[in-house]
Amino acid sequence: MTSKAGMTTRELVRCFRSKRPHTCITSVSCCGLMGVSPSRGSYKVHTTDFPGNYPGYDDAWDQQRFEEEFRVDVVGEEDGVLEFDMVGIDAAIANAFRRILLAEVPTMAVEKVFVYNNTSIVQDEILAHRLGLIPIRADPRLFEYRNQGDEEGTEIDTLQFQLKIKCSRNPQAAKESSDPNELYFNHKVYSKHMTWVPLGNQTDLFPDADFRPVHDDILIALLRPGQEIDVLMHCVKGIGKDHAKFSPVATASYRLLPDITLLQPIEDEAAETLQKCFSPGVIEIQNIKGKKVARVANARLDTFSREVFRHEGLKNLVRLARVRNHYIFFLRSCSSGELL
């Protein structure tokens, strides 16, 4: 068999092996790094976490070793955003954790919308769809799943909200004004207009509850004088696997921890150029004996732009890699804060 370039398959294999020796792949895999080069991009990306990959070395699954090495470090949490590290796991487990967050963590969301009056320009079906996507601040652990086929909700499996609003003119508005905010009352329907209507004995079951939309400023519809919306909503417990409206996170992503190594000292102008090749905070310049010397300050901030590989004088002085078993997770919740 001959390739288009005129080389036989055996020659191609020999050429490939000469450029990527097996010993090099083994050494990098053992140290847990995935390499990045200026000519080939990412390489040595295969996993070696299965028995018998190296002669005389047993890397089979070990429960005790996993318990000793695995850890979760919370980096920061603020306003529904959570960043944490999971160390000591394989990519399959990290991705499974992400998929569980997206599809199998229960939340409360609008399931049924009873339209009593809707004279806005938004059709009933579109209005119901928009209401279903509004995140509800309610702890799903307080409720049960509604049985399939049940039409009527109960206090243990349903939250009821009402949206009743009508637009009217402002009699005190200036005649020359054209601003709807001055001309009309209630011409913008927001999620803050949704009010909780207790079912059964929910007032006694949840005396301190504050069931409401997570955000008060979600625009639902625009009205003009005489138009009104009067609907009743039933919220039930569900998971993202059934419908995206039940997914508790707007963003659930992860990336490998960057690893940046300076292969030799980089000084003066080269150090300043190197600093500009990375995100702010990754490289810092120290003054040592009157010379500007570059050092890696915080590789975590790097976005892997590979800008350094464009500079002939620097591309062979820096090694970029990723720590294979260190995953940085970033979650942005669109549901109740307890889920984080």
Summary of the structure (lengths in Angstrom):
residues: 340
radius of gyration: 29.2
end to end distance: 56.6
largest distance: 89.4
contacts: 902
relative contact order: 0.17
helix: 25%
strand: 35%
